[in-house]
């Protein structure tokens, strides 16, 4: 998508500027808030469903460049 001019996004279950473990050796499973992570993933799954199933397509996407199976290269 980014190759076609559609902005790419990153998502996090924490505020990275306030995460004392981010990119440190202490960043392990014990430091994760799994409940928060689950809620973020669940919300993203719901919020992006239209993009995933193809019912919503950004207007900047050229349908001729979309290969079968939804892959864009």
Secondary structure, DSSP 4 states (H G I P E B T S, - for coil): -GGGTPPP----SS-GGG-TTTTSTT-SGGG--HHHHHHHHHHHHHHTHHHHHTSS--TT--GGGBPGGG-B-
